[in-house]
Amino acid sequence: MAVTPREVQRLYVQVNKFALASHFFWALWALIQNQYSTIDFDFLRYAVIRFNQYFKVKPQASALEMPK
């Protein structure tokens, strides 16, 4: 079965929006880990990296619309 350009576009929009959500989720997770984890890891730095990426790609991802 052939994939249509519309289906590819829908998948592209979905992947970009979920990637945005993923950055936000992992940034929040890292903030929690920074407070409670006993693992020797710079969770705060990781949270900053993920939040920076979130805010960097948010305008482009938010502008994407599902094809009609």
Secondary structure, 3 states (H helix, E strand, C coil): CCCCHHHHHHHHHHHHHHHHHHHHHHHHHHHHHHHHCCCCCCHHHHHHHHHHHHHHHHHHHHHCCCCC
